[in-house]
Structures are given as C-alpha cells and as structure tokens.
C-alpha cells in the first residue's frame, strides 16, 4: 500500500472515530436546544443534584489525596514483596464493571453486615446516604489519583531526597519539603482527574445510594420515569459541565511552557 493510501486510511479512521465520539453529544445538545438548557438551569432538583455531586466528589478526592499520596510515594520509591499484587488490587476498579463494585460495597457495608452494624452503632450509615456516595466515588476513582501521583513522584529525582536528608531532614520532612513540591503539578492534575471521574460515576452509586440523587442518577431517573424528553435537558447540562471539567483537567496537565489554550 502506497504512502498516500496509508495516510488517507489513517485520516478516514481518525475522522470516523472523532465523529463517533462527538456526533452523539452534539446531537443531544442540538435536540435539547438553548431553551431546554436554560430551563434545566432553573431546575431546583437538578441544581441540588449538581451541588451534591460536587460536594461528594470533593470529599472523595480529599480522602484519596490524604490516603493515596503516601501510598503513591511507597509504590514510586520502594520495592517490596507483594507490590505487584497491591498494584493489581489498586487498579482492579478500573477494569471491573462499576455495578459490581456497587454490589461489593453493599455486601461489605449494608446495615445487615457486621461492618454495617458496627458503623451504625457510631451513628454512621452508608447505604442511601451521602457517605455511601462518597464511598462509591472513592472505590471507583481513587486508582486514578494513586496511579497519577505515583508517576508524578517517580519523575522526581530520588537523589534530591537524599540531599535533604544529609542536611538534617528526617525522611518525612524530606518528602514534604522536596518531593511533594516538585511533584505538585502532577499531583494536582491527578486529583482533578479523579474529581472529574467521581462526578460522572453512576454504576456503583445507583446501587449504594439511589437517594439522595447525584446528577447522573437524576438523569437516569428522569429517563425511566418521564422518558427521553424530560431527560434530555438534564443530560445536556451534565455534558456541558463535564466539558468544563475536562478543560480544567487539560489545563492542569499542560506543560508550563509552550501551552496554548
């Protein structure tokens, strides 16, 4: 096959892929129209669902940053027995269907389970509460943060930590003063990517906490209850909000130099 034919085939394949990704979304926005989107922005239930989604995603991301950053440092800096199994376990939610993760959370945290009963004695209920939403978001999205943070930390020269320790820093102080600031851009980008993924979660959340409704569950509920016509404005607003979040993700990932928005 000649070079022009190869180039033409590549362009055609790329065009088909872009069309497959963009056309459905564009059709959805066009079917909704500016009027439908404007009405949706005045929908109190939708605004409450968006606020709940953002709040729970933020809580989930903060939990992942607090627990995932030390774990990411360990994976980036240390070799130990069982590391491969640990990495596989951490990345399992990326390949397991998310409704399965929701079922697993129910098995572990439902009120009838030992852990669920123990949490209930402390006043914490998971199923059907915002806490359940946060748990589902962490379960499906935290691997994105840990994986990205691990790569960001691995790119920092380990010798810099050694220099800090020769100057009197203990291991944690060396990491806090040298490694984390140097990896900050990658850590922030990973956290934003996790937050974006958490806001879009549906499969695990719908099983753990159908009520109160996050935005994705609300869109599904409108479709099953009232049909496509009522679901479209909610879906259009979610598409626009998701696009804004993705732009933010790209900005945080962009290199410091040579970036053109």
C-alpha positions as CSV (number, residue, x, y, z in Angstrom):
1,X,0.0,0.0,0.0
2,X,1.4,3.4,-1.0
3,X,2.1,6.1,1.5
4,X,-0.8,8.4,0.3
5,X,-3.2,5.5,0.7
6,X,-1.9,4.7,4.2
7,X,-2.3,8.4,5.1
8,X,-5.8,8.5,3.6
9,X,-6.8,5.4,5.5
10,X,-5.5,6.9,8.8
11,X,-7.3,10.2,8.2
12,X,-10.5,8.3,7.5
13,X,-10.2,6.1,10.6
14,X,-9.5,9.2,12.7
15,X,-12.4,11.0,11.3
16,X,-14.8,8.2,11.9
17,X,-13.6,7.9,15.5
18,X,-14.0,11.6,16.1
19,X,-17.5,11.5,14.6
20,X,-18.4,8.5,16.7
21,X,-17.3,10.4,19.9
22,X,-18.6,13.9,19.0
23,X,-21.7,13.3,16.9
24,X,-23.9,11.8,19.7
25,X,-23.1,14.5,22.1
26,X,-23.6,17.2,19.5
27,X,-26.9,15.7,18.5
28,X,-28.0,15.6,22.2
29,X,-27.2,19.3,22.7
30,X,-28.9,20.2,19.4
31,X,-32.0,18.2,20.4
32,X,-32.2,20.0,23.8
33,X,-31.6,23.5,22.4
34,X,-30.7,26.6,24.3
35,X,-34.2,26.9,25.7
36,X,-34.1,23.5,27.2
37,X,-30.7,24.1,28.7
38,X,-31.9,27.4,30.2
39,X,-34.9,25.7,31.7
40,X,-32.7,22.9,33.2
41,X,-30.5,25.6,34.8
42,X,-33.6,26.7,36.7
43,X,-34.5,23.2,37.8
44,X,-34.1,23.2,41.6
45,X,-33.8,19.4,41.8
46,X,-31.0,19.4,39.2
47,X,-29.1,22.2,40.9
48,X,-29.3,20.3,44.2
49,X,-28.1,17.1,42.5
50,X,-25.2,19.0,40.9
51,X,-24.3,20.5,44.3
52,X,-24.4,17.1,46.0
53,X,-22.3,15.6,43.2
54,X,-19.6,18.3,43.5
55,X,-19.6,18.1,47.3
56,X,-19.3,14.3,47.4
57,X,-16.7,14.3,44.7
58,X,-14.6,16.8,46.6
59,X,-14.9,14.8,49.8
60,X,-13.9,11.6,47.9
61,X,-10.9,13.4,46.3
62,X,-9.7,14.8,49.6
63,X,-9.8,11.3,51.2
64,X,-7.9,9.8,48.2
65,X,-5.3,12.6,48.4
66,X,-4.8,12.0,52.2
67,X,-4.5,8.3,51.9
68,X,-3.3,7.9,48.4
69,X,-0.3,10.2,48.4
70,X,1.8,8.2,51.0
71,X,0.8,5.0,49.1
72,X,1.9,6.6,45.8
73,X,5.2,7.5,47.3
74,X,5.7,4.0,48.6
75,X,5.0,2.5,45.2
76,X,7.2,5.0,43.5
77,X,10.2,4.7,45.9
78,X,10.2,1.2,47.4
79,X,10.3,-2.4,46.2
80,X,8.7,-4.9,48.5
81,X,7.2,-8.4,48.4
82,X,3.6,-8.3,47.2
83,X,4.0,-5.0,45.4
84,X,2.6,-6.4,42.1
85,X,-0.4,-7.8,43.9
86,X,-1.0,-4.5,45.6
87,X,-0.8,-2.5,42.4
88,X,-3.2,-5.0,40.7
89,X,-5.6,-4.7,43.6
90,X,-5.5,-0.9,43.4
91,X,-6.2,-0.8,39.7
92,X,-8.9,-3.5,39.8
93,X,-11.7,-0.9,39.9
94,X,-10.5,0.4,36.6
95,X,-11.5,-2.9,34.8
96,X,-14.3,-4.3,37.0
97,X,-17.8,-3.2,35.9
98,X,-18.8,-0.5,38.3
99,X,-22.2,-2.1,39.2
100,X,-20.1,-5.0,40.6
101,X,-18.2,-2.5,42.8
102,X,-21.6,-1.2,44.0
103,X,-22.7,-4.8,44.8
104,X,-19.4,-5.3,46.7
105,X,-20.0,-2.2,48.7
106,X,-23.4,-3.4,49.6
107,X,-22.1,-6.8,50.7
108,X,-19.5,-5.0,52.9
109,X,-21.4,-2.0,54.2
110,X,-25.1,-2.8,54.2
111,X,-26.9,-2.4,57.6
112,X,-27.2,-6.2,57.9
113,X,-23.5,-6.8,57.6
114,X,-21.1,-6.9,60.6
115,X,-19.2,-3.8,59.4
116,X,-22.5,-2.0,58.6
117,X,-23.8,-2.8,62.1
118,X,-20.6,-1.6,63.6
119,X,-20.8,1.7,61.7
120,X,-24.4,2.1,62.7
121,X,-23.5,1.9,66.4
122,X,-21.3,5.0,65.8
123,X,-24.2,6.8,64.0
124,X,-22.7,6.3,60.5
125,X,-25.0,4.9,57.8
126,X,-23.6,4.2,54.4
127,X,-26.4,2.8,52.2
128,X,-28.7,5.5,51.0
129,X,-26.7,8.4,52.3
130,X,-24.1,10.9,51.0
131,X,-21.5,8.8,52.9
132,X,-22.4,5.9,50.6
133,X,-22.0,8.2,47.5
134,X,-18.5,9.2,48.7
135,X,-17.6,5.6,49.4
136,X,-18.6,4.6,45.8
137,X,-16.7,7.5,44.3
138,X,-13.6,6.7,46.2
139,X,-13.8,3.0,45.3
140,X,-14.0,3.7,41.5
141,X,-12.0,6.9,41.2
142,X,-9.1,6.7,43.7
143,X,-7.0,4.4,41.5
144,X,-6.7,7.3,39.0
145,X,-5.2,9.5,41.7
146,X,-2.8,6.9,43.1
147,X,-1.6,5.9,39.6
148,X,-1.1,9.5,38.5
149,X,0.5,10.5,41.8
150,X,2.9,7.5,41.7
151,X,4.1,8.6,38.2
152,X,4.5,12.2,39.3
153,X,6.6,11.2,42.3
154,X,8.6,8.8,40.3
155,X,9.7,11.6,38.0
156,X,11.3,13.5,40.9
157,X,15.0,12.6,41.2
158,X,15.3,10.5,44.4
159,X,18.7,12.0,45.0
160,X,17.0,15.2,46.0
161,X,15.5,13.5,49.0
162,X,19.0,12.2,49.8
163,X,20.4,15.6,49.7
164,X,17.7,16.9,52.0
165,X,18.4,14.1,54.5
166,X,22.1,14.9,54.5
167,X,21.1,18.4,55.5
168,X,19.3,17.2,58.6
169,X,15.8,16.4,57.4
170,X,14.1,13.2,58.5
171,X,12.5,11.0,55.8
172,X,9.0,12.6,56.1
173,X,10.4,16.1,56.2
174,X,12.5,15.5,53.1
175,X,9.4,14.2,51.2
176,X,7.3,17.1,52.4
177,X,9.8,19.8,51.6
178,X,11.4,18.4,48.4
179,X,9.4,15.6,46.7
180,X,5.8,16.8,47.1
181,X,6.5,20.4,45.9
182,X,8.5,19.1,42.9
183,X,5.6,16.7,42.0
184,X,2.9,19.2,42.8
185,X,1.7,19.8,39.2
186,X,1.3,16.1,38.6
187,X,-0.4,15.6,42.0
188,X,-2.9,18.4,41.2
189,X,-3.6,17.1,37.8
190,X,-4.2,13.6,39.2
191,X,-6.6,15.0,41.8
192,X,-8.5,17.0,39.3
193,X,-8.8,13.9,37.0
194,X,-10.1,11.8,39.9
195,X,-12.6,14.5,40.8
196,X,-13.8,14.6,37.3
197,X,-14.2,10.9,37.2
198,X,-16.0,10.8,40.5
199,X,-18.6,13.4,39.4
200,X,-19.5,11.2,36.4
201,X,-19.9,7.9,38.4
202,X,-23.2,6.1,38.1
203,X,-23.0,2.3,38.2
204,X,-21.7,2.0,41.7
205,X,-23.6,4.9,43.2
206,X,-27.0,3.8,41.8
207,X,-26.8,0.6,43.8
208,X,-25.4,2.1,47.0
209,X,-27.4,5.4,47.2
210,X,-30.2,5.9,44.7
211,X,-31.4,8.6,47.2
212,X,-30.2,11.3,47.6
213,X,-29.7,11.7,43.9
214,X,-26.5,12.8,42.3
215,X,-26.6,14.3,38.8
216,X,-26.0,11.0,36.9
217,X,-28.7,9.2,38.9
218,X,-31.1,12.1,38.4
219,X,-30.7,11.8,34.6
220,X,-31.4,8.1,34.7
221,X,-34.4,8.6,37.0
222,X,-35.9,11.3,34.7
223,X,-35.5,9.0,31.7
224,X,-37.0,5.9,33.4
225,X,-39.9,8.0,34.9
226,X,-40.7,10.6,32.3
227,X,-39.0,9.5,29.1
228,X,-36.3,10.9,26.8
229,X,-37.9,14.3,26.5
230,X,-37.5,15.1,30.2
231,X,-34.1,13.5,30.5
232,X,-32.5,15.5,27.6
233,X,-32.1,18.9,29.4
234,X,-30.5,17.2,32.4
235,X,-28.2,15.2,30.2
236,X,-27.3,18.4,28.2
237,X,-26.3,20.3,31.4
238,X,-24.2,17.4,32.5
239,X,-22.4,17.2,29.2
240,X,-21.6,21.0,29.4
241,X,-20.5,20.7,33.0
242,X,-18.3,17.7,32.2
243,X,-16.8,19.5,29.2
244,X,-15.8,22.4,31.5
245,X,-14.2,19.9,34.0
246,X,-12.2,18.3,31.2
247,X,-10.9,21.6,30.1
248,X,-9.7,22.2,33.6
249,X,-8.1,18.7,33.6
250,X,-6.2,19.6,30.4
251,X,-5.1,22.9,31.8
252,X,-3.6,21.3,34.9
253,X,-1.8,18.7,32.8
254,X,-0.4,21.1,30.3
255,X,3.3,21.9,30.5
256,X,4.4,25.2,31.9
257,X,5.9,26.3,28.6
258,X,4.5,26.3,25.1
259,X,0.9,25.7,26.1
260,X,-1.8,27.4,24.1
261,X,-5.3,27.0,25.5
